[in-house]
Amino acid sequence: MRSLFKTLTITAVVITGLAGVSYAAPHGDGAMHPGRNAHVADQPDTDDLTPPMPVYVRAAMQPHLATVLHEVRAAQHRIAMDRHEGRLTPAAARRLHARAATIRAEALSAAASHGGRLPNGTFATLQHDMMRLDRSITRMA
């Protein structure tokens, strides 16, 4: 249930970000429609004091990598909390942290070799590894 909620939340954020990026993108210089921007040139620019809104493209363009890294951070936090509360032994916590670090390293190296993006096959494999890690955390705690 938690994974479904995270997936839906991340999907909603990514779709909203992509919609914002598409509306913020320039739509040409008016060469195809010369009359479209004629009325804008006649009016003085009164909005000089308002800074342009930032467009966050990086997270929207790499949803797979962001998802995997977020899930690794959540798993590491869960391991730390379980260890702090005494549900995990130090050895089990080290083993689980090592597995989370391995998943993170695999994600980053795959993204580095594919221009910052994770291929679908690699993403599916990493999601499966995260599912096994989550299951191990639950079982050991």
N, CA, C and O atoms as CSV, one atom per row, in Angstrom:
chain,resi,resn,atom,element,x,y,z
A,1,MET,N,N,0.827,-1.182,0.000
A,1,MET,CA,C,0.000,0.000,0.000
A,1,MET,C,C,0.878,1.255,0.000
A,1,MET,O,O,0.594,2.223,-0.705
A,2,ARG,N,N,1.944,1.222,0.799
A,2,ARG,CA,C,2.815,2.386,0.876
A,2,ARG,C,C,3.497,2.632,-0.467
A,2,ARG,O,O,3.658,3.778,-0.887
A,3,SER,N,N,3.897,1.552,-1.139
A,3,SER,CA,C,4.568,1.696,-2.417
A,3,SER,C,C,3.612,2.268,-3.468
A,3,SER,O,O,4.021,3.090,-4.287
A,4,LEU,N,N,2.365,1.849,-3.453
A,4,LEU,CA,C,1.385,2.383,-4.391
A,4,LEU,C,C,1.191,3.877,-4.153
A,4,LEU,O,O,1.128,4.651,-5.108
A,5,PHE,N,N,1.096,4.285,-2.899
A,5,PHE,CA,C,0.921,5.696,-2.581
A,5,PHE,C,C,2.122,6.506,-3.050
A,5,PHE,O,O,1.962,7.584,-3.621
A,6,LYS,N,N,3.335,5.986,-2.809
A,6,LYS,CA,C,4.541,6.690,-3.253
A,6,LYS,C,C,4.562,6.798,-4.775
A,6,LYS,O,O,4.888,7.847,-5.330
A,7,THR,N,N,4.214,5.709,-5.435
A,7,THR,CA,C,4.225,5.706,-6.890
A,7,THR,C,C,3.233,6.719,-7.446
A,7,THR,O,O,3.557,7.462,-8.373
A,8,LEU,N,N,2.043,6.753,-6.893
A,8,LEU,CA,C,1.037,7.700,-7.369
A,8,LEU,C,C,1.461,9.145,-7.082
A,8,LEU,O,O,1.246,10.032,-7.908
A,9,THR,N,N,2.051,9.374,-5.936
A,9,THR,CA,C,2.497,10.717,-5.585
A,9,THR,C,C,3.606,11.177,-6.520
A,9,THR,O,O,3.572,12.299,-7.026
A,10,ILE,N,N,4.574,10.323,-6.745
A,10,ILE,CA,C,5.689,10.680,-7.627
A,10,ILE,C,C,5.190,10.893,-9.052
A,10,ILE,O,O,5.637,11.814,-9.736
A,11,THR,N,N,4.270,10.053,-9.497
A,11,THR,CA,C,3.707,10.206,-10.838
A,11,THR,C,C,2.978,11.533,-10.968
A,11,THR,O,O,3.122,12.221,-11.978
A,12,ALA,N,N,2.198,11.902,-9.959
A,12,ALA,CA,C,1.479,13.173,-10.002
A,12,ALA,C,C,2.444,14.354,-10.045
A,12,ALA,O,O,2.215,15.319,-10.773
A,13,VAL,N,N,3.523,14.278,-9.266
A,13,VAL,CA,C,4.510,15.362,-9.254
A,13,VAL,C,C,5.203,15.463,-10.609
A,13,VAL,O,O,5.410,16.564,-11.119
A,14,VAL,N,N,5.558,14.338,-11.185
A,14,VAL,CA,C,6.242,14.348,-12.480
A,14,VAL,C,C,5.324,14.891,-13.569
A,14,VAL,O,O,5.755,15.700,-14.391
A,15,ILE,N,N,4.074,14.461,-13.584
A,15,ILE,CA,C,3.139,14.945,-14.608
A,15,ILE,C,C,2.907,16.439,-14.442
A,15,ILE,O,O,2.865,17.174,-15.429
A,16,THR,N,N,2.758,16.892,-13.210
A,16,THR,CA,C,2.579,18.318,-12.967
A,16,THR,C,C,3.812,19.096,-13.413
A,16,THR,O,O,3.694,20.160,-14.020
A,17,GLY,N,N,4.985,18.566,-13.110
A,17,GLY,CA,C,6.218,19.221,-13.538
A,17,GLY,C,C,6.350,19.289,-15.038
A,17,GLY,O,O,6.752,20.317,-15.582
A,18,LEU,N,N,6.015,18.198,-15.719
A,18,LEU,CA,C,6.094,18.190,-17.180
A,18,LEU,C,C,5.087,19.156,-17.788
A,18,LEU,O,O,5.386,19.825,-18.778
A,19,ALA,N,N,3.895,19.234,-17.204
A,19,ALA,CA,C,2.898,20.178,-17.708
A,19,ALA,C,C,3.401,21.610,-17.525
A,19,ALA,O,O,3.231,22.445,-18.414
A,20,GLY,N,N,4.016,21.895,-16.384
A,20,GLY,CA,C,4.560,23.227,-16.152
A,20,GLY,C,C,5.685,23.562,-17.103
A,20,GLY,O,O,5.790,24.691,-17.583
A,21,VAL,N,N,6.531,22.575,-17.378
A,21,VAL,CA,C,7.644,22.781,-18.310
A,21,VAL,C,C,7.114,23.046,-19.712
A,21,VAL,O,O,7.644,23.899,-20.424
A,22,SER,N,N,6.073,22.323,-20.113
A,22,SER,CA,C,5.555,22.508,-21.470
A,22,SER,C,C,4.899,23.877,-21.621
A,22,SER,O,O,4.981,24.478,-22.693
A,23,TYR,N,N,4.251,24.383,-20.572
A,23,TYR,CA,C,3.651,25.705,-20.662
A,23,TYR,C,C,4.699,26.805,-20.565
A,23,TYR,O,O,4.500,27.891,-21.109
A,24,ALA,N,N,5.797,26.546,-19.890
A,24,ALA,CA,C,6.826,27.557,-19.716
A,24,ALA,C,C,7.785,27.617,-20.903
A,24,ALA,O,O,8.526,28.589,-21.048
A,25,ALA,N,N,7.778,26.593,-21.747
A,25,ALA,CA,C,8.705,26.542,-22.875
A,25,ALA,C,C,8.337,27.607,-23.904
A,25,ALA,O,O,7.158,27.905,-24.100
A,26,PRO,N,N,9.343,28.178,-24.558
A,26,PRO,CA,C,9.039,29.155,-25.602
A,26,PRO,C,C,8.373,28.461,-26.783
A,26,PRO,O,O,8.705,27.324,-27.120
A,27,HIS,N,N,7.436,29.155,-27.401
A,27,HIS,CA,C,6.679,28.562,-28.500
A,27,HIS,C,C,7.046,29.190,-29.832
A,27,HIS,O,O,6.185,29.339,-30.699
A,28,GLY,N,N,8.278,29.552,-30.008
A,28,GLY,CA,C,8.726,30.094,-31.282
A,28,GLY,C,C,8.892,31.600,-31.218
A,28,GLY,O,O,8.539,32.245,-30.231
A,29,ASP,N,N,9.442,32.147,-32.304
A,29,ASP,CA,C,9.712,33.585,-32.341
A,29,ASP,C,C,8.655,34.345,-33.115
A,29,ASP,O,O,8.814,35.541,-33.357
A,30,GLY,N,N,7.587,33.686,-33.506
A,30,GLY,CA,C,6.525,34.361,-34.239
A,30,GLY,C,C,6.751,34.373,-35.733
A,30,GLY,O,O,6.026,35.057,-36.453
A,31,ALA,N,N,7.743,33.631,-36.226
A,31,ALA,CA,C,8.027,33.625,-37.659
A,31,ALA,C,C,6.892,32.979,-38.444
A,31,ALA,O,O,6.595,33.403,-39.561
A,32,MET,N,N,6.260,31.970,-37.880
A,32,MET,CA,C,5.169,31.308,-38.575
A,32,MET,C,C,3.877,32.120,-38.494
A,32,MET,O,O,3.031,32.028,-39.384
A,33,HIS,N,N,3.720,32.905,-37.443
A,33,HIS,CA,C,2.518,33.712,-37.246
A,33,HIS,C,C,2.943,35.149,-36.970
A,33,HIS,O,O,3.005,35.558,-35.811
A,34,PRO,N,N,3.239,35.924,-38.017
A,34,PRO,CA,C,3.788,37.253,-37.801
A,34,PRO,C,C,2.834,38.198,-37.075
A,34,PRO,O,O,3.306,39.106,-36.391
A,35,GLY,N,N,1.543,38.034,-37.184
A,35,GLY,CA,C,0.609,38.949,-36.546
A,35,GLY,C,C,0.345,38.622,-35.087
A,35,GLY,O,O,-0.271,39.417,-34.377
A,36,ARG,N,N,0.796,37.478,-34.637
A,36,ARG,CA,C,0.465,37.021,-33.285
A,36,ARG,C,C,1.081,37.917,-32.212
A,36,ARG,O,O,0.410,38.224,-31.227
A,37,ASN,N,N,2.324,38.343,-32.367
A,37,ASN,CA,C,3.010,39.112,-31.340
A,37,ASN,C,C,3.040,40.608,-31.644
A,37,ASN,O,O,3.782,41.344,-30.995
A,38,ALA,N,N,2.261,41.071,-32.604
A,38,ALA,CA,C,2.301,42.489,-32.975
A,38,ALA,C,C,1.784,43.369,-31.850
A,38,ALA,O,O,2.331,44.446,-31.614
A,39,HIS,N,N,0.747,42.938,-31.154
A,39,HIS,CA,C,0.186,43.770,-30.096
A,39,HIS,C,C,1.106,43.833,-28.873
A,39,HIS,O,O,1.031,44.790,-28.103
A,40,VAL,N,N,1.955,42.851,-28.684
A,40,VAL,CA,C,2.868,42.842,-27.549
A,40,VAL,C,C,3.968,43.868,-27.740
A,40,VAL,O,O,4.404,44.482,-26.767
A,41,ALA,N,N,4.427,44.073,-28.961
A,41,ALA,CA,C,5.513,45.015,-29.232
A,41,ALA,C,C,5.070,46.456,-29.003
A,41,ALA,O,O,5.896,47.306,-28.670
A,42,ASP,N,N,3.772,46.749,-29.176
A,42,ASP,CA,C,3.270,48.102,-28.996
A,42,ASP,C,C,3.133,48.493,-27.526
A,42,ASP,O,O,3.128,49.683,-27.211
A,43,GLN,N,N,3.023,47.527,-26.627
A,43,GLN,CA,C,2.807,47.809,-25.221
A,43,GLN,C,C,4.159,47.880,-24.502
A,43,GLN,O,O,5.079,47.128,-24.827
A,44,PRO,N,N,4.274,48.782,-23.528
A,44,PRO,CA,C,5.531,48.821,-22.759
A,44,PRO,C,C,5.601,47.618,-21.837
A,44,PRO,O,O,4.579,47.092,-21.397
A,45,ASP,N,N,6.826,47.190,-21.550
A,45,ASP,CA,C,7.034,46.049,-20.655
A,45,ASP,C,C,6.929,46.540,-19.218
A,45,ASP,O,O,7.842,47.195,-18.717
A,46,THR,N,N,5.827,46.231,-18.558
A,46,THR,CA,C,5.583,46.713,-17.203
A,46,THR,C,C,5.964,45.689,-16.149
A,46,THR,O,O,5.822,45.959,-14.956
A,47,ASP,N,N,6.436,44.538,-16.551
A,47,ASP,CA,C,6.696,43.465,-15.600
A,47,ASP,C,C,8.189,43.217,-15.404
A,47,ASP,O,O,8.613,42.071,-15.257
A,48,ASP,N,N,8.995,44.293,-15.401
A,48,ASP,CA,C,10.440,44.150,-15.254
A,48,ASP,C,C,10.856,43.762,-13.841
A,48,ASP,O,O,11.927,43.184,-13.657
A,49,LEU,N,N,10.042,44.063,-12.847
A,49,LEU,CA,C,10.431,43.814,-11.468
A,49,LEU,C,C,10.142,42.388,-11.023
A,49,LEU,O,O,10.685,41.943,-10.011
A,50,THR,N,N,9.322,41.678,-11.732
A,50,THR,CA,C,8.973,40.315,-11.349
A,50,THR,C,C,9.970,39.350,-11.970
A,50,THR,O,O,10.088,39.295,-13.195
A,51,PRO,N,N,10.693,38.588,-11.152
A,51,PRO,CA,C,11.643,37.631,-11.724
A,51,PRO,C,C,10.885,36.477,-12.390
A,51,PRO,O,O,9.777,36.138,-11.975
A,52,PRO,N,N,11.473,35.887,-13.402
A,52,PRO,CA,C,10.814,34.753,-14.059
A,52,PRO,C,C,10.751,33.558,-13.109
A,52,PRO,O,O,11.622,33.382,-12.257
A,53,MET,N,N,9.718,32.749,-13.267
A,53,MET,CA,C,9.582,31.557,-12.442
A,53,MET,C,C,10.632,30.539,-12.844
A,53,MET,O,O,10.868,30.335,-14.034
A,54,PRO,N,N,11.274,29.889,-11.860
A,54,PRO,CA,C,12.258,28.862,-12.206
A,54,PRO,C,C,11.551,27.626,-12.775
A,54,PRO,O,O,10.452,27.268,-12.353
A,55,VAL,N,N,12.198,27.004,-13.719
A,55,VAL,CA,C,11.659,25.791,-14.313
A,55,VAL,C,C,12.583,24.650,-13.916
A,55,VAL,O,O,13.764,24.647,-14.263
A,56,TYR,N,N,12.046,23.695,-13.196
A,56,TYR,CA,C,12.834,22.571,-12.715
A,56,TYR,C,C,12.681,21.407,-13.688
A,56,TYR,O,O,11.732,20.627,-13.607
A,57,VAL,N,N,13.625,21.311,-14.595
A,57,VAL,CA,C,13.562,20.291,-15.626
A,57,VAL,C,C,14.298,19.036,-15.190
A,57,VAL,O,O,13.930,17.936,-15.603
A,58,ARG,N,N,15.308,19.172,-14.381
A,58,ARG,CA,C,16.178,18.046,-14.063
A,58,ARG,C,C,15.409,16.880,-13.446
A,58,ARG,O,O,15.563,15.747,-13.903
A,59,ALA,N,N,14.598,17.116,-12.438
A,59,ALA,CA,C,13.851,16.035,-11.793
A,59,ALA,C,C,12.781,15.484,-12.724
A,59,ALA,O,O,12.496,14.286,-12.705
A,60,ALA,N,N,12.191,16.350,-13.536
A,60,ALA,CA,C,11.139,15.889,-14.426
A,60,ALA,C,C,11.705,15.027,-15.554
A,60,ALA,O,O,11.008,14.153,-16.070
A,61,MET,N,N,12.944,15.259,-15.937
A,61,MET,CA,C,13.529,14.509,-17.036
A,61,MET,C,C,14.126,13.177,-16.577
A,61,MET,O,O,14.441,12.333,-17.415
A,62,GLN,N,N,14.289,12.967,-15.265
A,62,GLN,CA,C,14.902,11.746,-14.757
A,62,GLN,C,C,14.024,11.103,-13.681
A,62,GLN,O,O,14.481,10.899,-12.556
A,63,PRO,N,N,12.772,10.783,-14.013
A,63,PRO,CA,C,11.894,10.270,-12.965
A,63,PRO,C,C,12.318,8.913,-12.425
A,63,PRO,O,O,12.146,8.645,-11.236
A,64,HIS,N,N,12.867,8.051,-13.275
A,64,HIS,CA,C,13.278,6.729,-12.803
A,64,HIS,C,C,14.403,6.836,-11.777
A,64,HIS,O,O,14.347,6.202,-10.723
A,65,LEU,N,N,15.409,7.625,-12.078
A,65,LEU,CA,C,16.536,7.770,-11.166
A,65,LEU,C,C,16.082,8.414,-9.860
A,65,LEU,O,O,16.473,7.970,-8.780
A,66,ALA,N,N,15.266,9.450,-9.955
A,66,ALA,CA,C,14.773,10.118,-8.745
A,66,ALA,C,C,13.945,9.164,-7.891
A,66,ALA,O,O,14.029,9.198,-6.663
A,67,THR,N,N,13.155,8.324,-8.527
A,67,THR,CA,C,12.332,7.360,-7.795
A,67,THR,C,C,13.201,6.365,-7.042
A,67,THR,O,O,12.970,6.101,-5.862
A,68,VAL,N,N,14.198,5.815,-7.720
A,68,VAL,CA,C,15.062,4.822,-7.085
A,68,VAL,C,C,15.841,5.449,-5.930
A,68,VAL,O,O,15.938,4.858,-4.855
A,69,LEU,N,N,16.395,6.640,-6.146
A,69,LEU,CA,C,17.175,7.290,-5.090
A,69,LEU,C,C,16.294,7.648,-3.891
A,69,LEU,O,O,16.731,7.552,-2.744
A,70,HIS,N,N,15.058,8.058,-4.159
A,70,HIS,CA,C,14.131,8.355,-3.064
A,70,HIS,C,C,13.809,7.090,-2.265
A,70,HIS,O,O,13.777,7.120,-1.034
A,71,GLU,N,N,13.574,5.994,-2.960
A,71,GLU,CA,C,13.260,4.745,-2.267
A,71,GLU,C,C,14.459,4.234,-1.462
A,71,GLU,O,O,14.284,3.665,-0.385
A,72,VAL,N,N,15.671,4.435,-1.980
A,72,VAL,CA,C,16.868,4.031,-1.223
A,72,VAL,C,C,16.994,4.872,0.045
A,72,VAL,O,O,17.279,4.342,1.119
A,73,ARG,N,N,16.778,6.201,-0.081
A,73,ARG,CA,C,16.836,7.058,1.104
A,73,ARG,C,C,15.782,6.652,2.127
A,73,ARG,O,O,16.061,6.628,3.326
A,74,ALA,N,N,14.578,6.333,1.669
A,74,ALA,CA,C,13.513,5.917,2.581
A,74,ALA,C,C,13.872,4.604,3.271
A,74,ALA,O,O,13.612,4.441,4.463
A,75,ALA,N,N,14.464,3.675,2.536
A,75,ALA,CA,C,14.863,2.393,3.120
A,75,ALA,C,C,15.972,2.598,4.146
A,75,ALA,O,O,15.946,1.991,5.217
A,76,GLN,N,N,16.947,3.448,3.828
A,76,GLN,CA,C,18.026,3.705,4.780
A,76,GLN,C,C,17.499,4.385,6.044
A,76,GLN,O,O,17.974,4.102,7.144
A,77,HIS,N,N,16.538,5.265,5.894
A,77,HIS,CA,C,15.934,5.900,7.058
A,77,HIS,C,C,15.181,4.870,7.909
A,77,HIS,O,O,15.251,4.885,9.138
A,78,ARG,N,N,14.474,3.996,7.236
A,78,ARG,CA,C,13.740,2.938,7.942
A,78,ARG,C,C,14.691,2.004,8.696
A,78,ARG,O,O,14.408,1.591,9.820
A,79,ILE,N,N,15.818,1.680,8.064
A,79,ILE,CA,C,16.818,0.831,8.723
A,79,ILE,C,C,17.361,1.541,9.959
A,79,ILE,O,O,17.481,0.939,11.027
A,80,ALA,N,N,17.687,2.816,9.810
A,80,ALA,CA,C,18.227,3.573,10.939
A,80,ALA,C,C,17.218,3.666,12.081
A,80,ALA,O,O,17.585,3.541,13.249
A,81,MET,N,N,15.957,3.885,11.747
A,81,MET,CA,C,14.927,3.970,12.792
A,81,MET,C,C,14.743,2.624,13.494
A,81,MET,O,O,14.624,2.569,14.718
A,82,ASP,N,N,14.719,1.543,12.716
A,82,ASP,CA,C,14.577,0.218,13.324
A,82,ASP,C,C,15.784,-0.107,14.199
A,82,ASP,O,O,15.631,-0.725,15.253
A,83,ARG,N,N,16.967,0.296,13.781
A,83,ARG,CA,C,18.164,0.060,14.583
A,83,ARG,C,C,18.118,0.896,15.858
A,83,ARG,O,O,18.471,0.413,16.934
A,84,HIS,N,N,17.687,2.133,15.741
A,84,HIS,CA,C,17.594,3.023,16.901
A,84,HIS,C,C,16.572,2.500,17.918
A,84,HIS,O,O,16.773,2.614,19.127
A,85,GLU,N,N,15.491,1.934,17.417
A,85,GLU,CA,C,14.451,1.407,18.305
A,85,GLU,C,C,14.765,0.003,18.806
A,85,GLU,O,O,13.993,-0.562,19.581
A,86,GLY,N,N,15.885,-0.565,18.376
A,86,GLY,CA,C,16.312,-1.865,18.870
A,86,GLY,C,C,15.691,-3.054,18.161
A,86,GLY,O,O,15.813,-4.183,18.635
A,87,ARG,N,N,15.031,-2.826,17.040
A,87,ARG,CA,C,14.418,-3.946,16.304
A,87,ARG,C,C,15.412,-4.660,15.402
A,87,ARG,O,O,15.170,-5.792,14.983
A,88,LEU,N,N,16.531,-4.006,15.100
A,88,LEU,CA,C,17.567,-4.615,14.265
A,88,LEU,C,C,18.865,-4.692,15.050
A,88,LEU,O,O,19.192,-3.796,15.828
A,89,THR,N,N,19.591,-5.763,14.838
A,89,THR,CA,C,20.914,-5.881,15.445
A,89,THR,C,C,21.894,-5.025,14.637
A,89,THR,O,O,21.605,-4.692,13.488
A,90,PRO,N,N,23.030,-4.666,15.205
A,90,PRO,CA,C,24.006,-3.884,14.443
A,90,PRO,C,C,24.474,-4.594,13.172
A,90,PRO,O,O,24.663,-3.955,12.137
A,91,ALA,N,N,24.658,-5.902,13.248
A,91,ALA,CA,C,25.110,-6.650,12.063
A,91,ALA,C,C,24.044,-6.632,10.975
A,91,ALA,O,O,24.365,-6.448,9.801
A,92,ALA,N,N,22.783,-6.821,11.349
A,92,ALA,CA,C,21.696,-6.802,10.359
A,92,ALA,C,C,21.559,-5.422,9.741
A,92,ALA,O,O,21.333,-5.298,8.537
A,93,ALA,N,N,21.695,-4.383,10.558
A,93,ALA,CA,C,21.600,-3.020,10.034
A,93,ALA,C,C,22.727,-2.737,9.045
A,93,ALA,O,O,22.501,-2.119,8.005
A,94,ARG,N,N,23.955,-3.192,9.370
A,94,ARG,CA,C,25.083,-3.006,8.444
A,94,ARG,C,C,24.832,-3.721,7.128
A,94,ARG,O,O,25.079,-3.168,6.057
A,95,ARG,N,N,24.337,-4.964,7.211
A,95,ARG,CA,C,24.049,-5.736,6.001
A,95,ARG,C,C,22.992,-5.044,5.134
A,95,ARG,O,O,23.134,-4.964,3.914
A,96,LEU,N,N,21.937,-4.548,5.775
A,96,LEU,CA,C,20.869,-3.882,5.021
A,96,LEU,C,C,21.336,-2.548,4.445
A,96,LEU,O,O,20.971,-2.196,3.323
A,97,HIS,N,N,22.140,-1.805,5.203
A,97,HIS,CA,C,22.698,-0.552,4.677
A,97,HIS,C,C,23.608,-0.825,3.481
A,97,HIS,O,O,23.625,-0.058,2.519
A,98,ALA,N,N,24.365,-1.924,3.549
A,98,ALA,CA,C,25.252,-2.281,2.434
A,98,ALA,C,C,24.435,-2.620,1.187
A,98,ALA,O,O,24.805,-2.232,0.079
A,99,ARG,N,N,23.328,-3.340,1.364
A,99,ARG,CA,C,22.476,-3.664,0.208
A,99,ARG,C,C,21.854,-2.406,-0.384
A,99,ARG,O,O,21.761,-2.274,-1.604
A,100,ALA,N,N,21.424,-1.471,0.483
A,100,ALA,CA,C,20.858,-0.212,-0.010
A,100,ALA,C,C,21.919,0.595,-0.758
A,100,ALA,O,O,21.631,1.188,-1.798
A,101,ALA,N,N,23.135,0.618,-0.237
A,101,ALA,CA,C,24.221,1.338,-0.898
A,101,ALA,C,C,24.560,0.715,-2.244
A,101,ALA,O,O,24.887,1.424,-3.196
A,102,THR,N,N,24.483,-0.607,-2.324
A,102,THR,CA,C,24.738,-1.296,-3.596
A,102,THR,C,C,23.690,-0.916,-4.634
A,102,THR,O,O,24.022,-0.657,-5.791
A,103,ILE,N,N,22.434,-0.883,-4.224
A,103,ILE,CA,C,21.354,-0.505,-5.150
A,103,ILE,C,C,21.556,0.931,-5.625
A,103,ILE,O,O,21.386,1.226,-6.808
A,104,ARG,N,N,21.916,1.815,-4.713
A,104,ARG,CA,C,22.149,3.212,-5.072
A,104,ARG,C,C,23.319,3.335,-6.053
A,104,ARG,O,O,23.237,4.072,-7.035
A,105,ALA,N,N,24.400,2.612,-5.781
A,105,ALA,CA,C,25.570,2.661,-6.666
A,105,ALA,C,C,25.232,2.117,-8.056
A,105,ALA,O,O,25.666,2.673,-9.065
A,106,GLU,N,N,24.456,1.028,-8.105
A,106,GLU,CA,C,24.046,0.480,-9.406
A,106,GLU,C,C,23.204,1.487,-10.176
A,106,GLU,O,O,23.383,1.648,-11.384
A,107,ALA,N,N,22.284,2.170,-9.488
A,107,ALA,CA,C,21.433,3.156,-10.153
A,107,ALA,C,C,22.258,4.310,-10.701
A,107,ALA,O,O,22.053,4.743,-11.835
A,108,LEU,N,N,23.184,4.801,-9.901
A,108,LEU,CA,C,23.997,5.935,-10.346
A,108,LEU,C,C,24.942,5.556,-11.484
A,108,LEU,O,O,25.151,6.343,-12.407
A,109,SER,N,N,25.513,4.353,-11.420
A,109,SER,CA,C,26.418,3.961,-12.511
A,109,SER,C,C,25.649,3.708,-13.800
A,109,SER,O,O,26.131,4.038,-14.884
A,110,ALA,N,N,24.453,3.122,-13.692
A,110,ALA,CA,C,23.642,2.916,-14.899
A,110,ALA,C,C,23.207,4.250,-15.485
A,110,ALA,O,O,23.215,4.428,-16.703
A,111,ALA,N,N,22.829,5.181,-14.630
A,111,ALA,CA,C,22.422,6.497,-15.122
A,111,ALA,C,C,23.600,7.237,-15.750
A,111,ALA,O,O,23.431,7.939,-16.747
A,112,ALA,N,N,24.779,7.086,-15.176
A,112,ALA,CA,C,25.957,7.753,-15.727
A,112,ALA,C,C,26.308,7.210,-17.107
A,112,ALA,O,O,26.773,7.954,-17.970
A,113,SER,N,N,26.088,5.928,-17.314
A,113,SER,CA,C,26.429,5.346,-18.613
A,113,SER,C,C,25.328,5.539,-19.659
A,113,SER,O,O,25.533,5.230,-20.833
A,114,HIS,N,N,24.161,6.046,-19.244
A,114,HIS,CA,C,23.060,6.272,-20.187
A,114,HIS,C,C,22.626,7.731,-20.204
A,114,HIS,O,O,21.446,8.020,-20.403
A,115,GLY,N,N,23.538,8.629,-20.003
A,115,GLY,CA,C,23.234,10.052,-20.119
A,115,GLY,C,C,22.356,10.593,-19.007
A,115,GLY,O,O,21.591,11.529,-19.237
A,116,GLY,N,N,22.443,10.038,-17.817
A,116,GLY,CA,C,21.668,10.541,-16.692
A,116,GLY,C,C,20.304,9.920,-16.529
A,116,GLY,O,O,19.555,10.305,-15.631
A,117,ARG,N,N,19.962,8.969,-17.372
A,117,ARG,CA,C,18.645,8.327,-17.298
A,117,ARG,C,C,18.804,6.834,-17.088
A,117,ARG,O,O,19.803,6.237,-17.490
A,118,LEU,N,N,17.808,6.241,-16.454
A,118,LEU,CA,C,17.807,4.792,-16.269
A,118,LEU,C,C,16.964,4.143,-17.359
A,118,LEU,O,O,15.815,4.537,-17.564
A,119,PRO,N,N,17.511,3.159,-18.058
A,119,PRO,CA,C,16.687,2.419,-19.015
A,119,PRO,C,C,15.583,1.653,-18.279
A,119,PRO,O,O,15.717,1.348,-17.094
A,120,ASN,N,N,14.511,1.350,-18.975
A,120,ASN,CA,C,13.365,0.684,-18.351
A,120,ASN,C,C,13.733,-0.660,-17.746
A,120,ASN,O,O,13.250,-0.999,-16.666
A,121,GLY,N,N,14.570,-1.423,-18.410
A,121,GLY,CA,C,14.972,-2.723,-17.884
A,121,GLY,C,C,15.758,-2.604,-16.587
A,121,GLY,O,O,15.529,-3.351,-15.636
A,122,THR,N,N,16.682,-1.663,-16.562
A,122,THR,CA,C,17.464,-1.431,-15.347
A,122,THR,C,C,16.573,-0.925,-14.224
A,122,THR,O,O,16.728,-1.328,-13.071
A,123,PHE,N,N,15.637,-0.038,-14.562
A,123,PHE,CA,C,14.712,0.476,-13.566
A,123,PHE,C,C,13.878,-0.657,-12.964
A,123,PHE,O,O,13.677,-0.702,-11.751
A,124,ALA,N,N,13.396,-1.568,-13.808
A,124,ALA,CA,C,12.602,-2.690,-13.310
A,124,ALA,C,C,13.437,-3.583,-12.394
A,124,ALA,O,O,12.950,-4.043,-11.362
A,125,THR,N,N,14.693,-3.828,-12.770
A,125,THR,CA,C,15.574,-4.639,-11.927
A,125,THR,C,C,15.826,-3.970,-10.579
A,125,THR,O,O,15.792,-4.628,-9.539
A,126,LEU,N,N,16.077,-2.673,-10.596
A,126,LEU,CA,C,16.321,-1.945,-9.357
A,126,LEU,C,C,15.064,-1.893,-8.485
A,126,LEU,O,O,15.157,-1.958,-7.259
A,127,GLN,N,N,13.901,-1.776,-9.106
A,127,GLN,CA,C,12.652,-1.804,-8.342
A,127,GLN,C,C,12.461,-3.161,-7.670
A,127,GLN,O,O,11.995,-3.245,-6.534
A,128,HIS,N,N,12.826,-4.212,-8.383
A,128,HIS,CA,C,12.738,-5.553,-7.807
A,128,HIS,C,C,13.712,-5.696,-6.632
A,128,HIS,O,O,13.372,-6.280,-5.603
A,129,ASP,N,N,14.919,-5.159,-6.793
A,129,ASP,CA,C,15.902,-5.192,-5.698
A,129,ASP,C,C,15.405,-4.402,-4.487
A,129,ASP,O,O,15.601,-4.820,-3.346
A,130,MET,N,N,14.761,-3.257,-4.742
A,130,MET,CA,C,14.215,-2.464,-3.639
A,130,MET,C,C,13.086,-3.208,-2.935
A,130,MET,O,O,12.957,-3.141,-1.713
A,131,MET,N,N,12.276,-3.911,-3.704
A,131,MET,CA,C,11.191,-4.681,-3.105
A,131,MET,C,C,11.760,-5.782,-2.195
A,131,MET,O,O,11.249,-6.016,-1.100
A,132,ARG,N,N,12.818,-6.449,-2.659
A,132,ARG,CA,C,13.454,-7.474,-1.819
A,132,ARG,C,C,14.090,-6.860,-0.581
A,132,ARG,O,O,14.035,-7.453,0.497
A,133,LEU,N,N,14.698,-5.672,-0.715
A,133,LEU,CA,C,15.289,-4.993,0.434
A,133,LEU,C,C,14.214,-4.616,1.451
A,133,LEU,O,O,14.399,-4.817,2.652
A,134,ASP,N,N,13.101,-4.074,0.983
A,134,ASP,CA,C,12.010,-3.722,1.877
A,134,ASP,C,C,11.475,-4.960,2.600
A,134,ASP,O,O,11.165,-4.916,3.790
A,135,ARG,N,N,11.376,-6.041,1.871
A,135,ARG,CA,C,10.904,-7.280,2.469
A,135,ARG,C,C,11.896,-7.781,3.544
A,135,ARG,O,O,11.491,-8.286,4.591
A,136,SER,N,N,13.194,-7.626,3.258
A,136,SER,CA,C,14.213,-8.053,4.231
A,136,SER,C,C,14.168,-7.171,5.484
A,136,SER,O,O,14.325,-7.664,6.601
A,137,ILE,N,N,13.954,-5.875,5.291
A,137,ILE,CA,C,13.867,-4.972,6.453
A,137,ILE,C,C,12.685,-5.392,7.328
A,137,ILE,O,O,12.805,-5.471,8.551
A,138,THR,N,N,11.562,-5.654,6.698
A,138,THR,CA,C,10.374,-6.050,7.449
A,138,THR,C,C,10.600,-7.374,8.154
A,138,THR,O,O,10.211,-7.535,9.311
A,139,ARG,N,N,11.224,-8.325,7.473
A,139,ARG,CA,C,11.427,-9.640,8.041
A,139,ARG,C,C,12.421,-9.617,9.209
A,139,ARG,O,O,12.230,-10.311,10.207
A,140,MET,N,N,13.496,-8.804,9.074
A,140,MET,CA,C,14.524,-8.779,10.117
A,140,MET,C,C,14.119,-7.927,11.319
A,140,MET,O,O,14.626,-8.132,12.422
A,141,ALA,N,N,13.225,-6.991,11.116
A,141,ALA,CA,C,12.836,-6.100,12.223
A,141,ALA,C,C,11.892,-6.785,13.188
A,141,ALA,O,O,11.469,-6.179,14.173
